[in-house]
Amino acid sequence: MSDRIDIKKKYSHQLKLRRKYAYPGLLLFVLSLVSLVFISELRVKPWFFIILGIGLFGFLVGLFGLNYWSRCPACNKVPRQGDGSIPSAAMDKCPNCGATLSDT
């Protein structure tokens, strides 16, 4: 019984980390690309590489966060929806191992 509670707590904590780091990282990536496209003053050499570096950093943090913090704590695989995408909300059960991941 305590293993199920630990799995639920760990999965809940992983989702909090995903919301805290992965989504803002991807947002930072998008904002840096949009700023490079629409603000012509940022296209001069030093600012271009700084904004591009910030965007790449945000992309790597977001990509790492989505792939790492979305994993099932029981089987260590990413639970995917029917179309193969990573769910943005918490899943009730892992489709790979059947472990209960949330109370809802």
FENRAPE-V937984 format. One line per field, one symbol per residue. ss: DSSP state (a for helix, b for strand, c for the rest). A space follows every 10 residues. Layout:
# FENRAPE-V937984
ss=???
This chain:
# FENRAPE-V937984
ss=caaaaaaaaa aaaaaaaaaa aaaaaaaaaa aaaaaaaaca aaacaaaaaa aaaaaaaaaa aaaaaaaacc bccccccbcb cccccbcccc ccbccccccb cccc
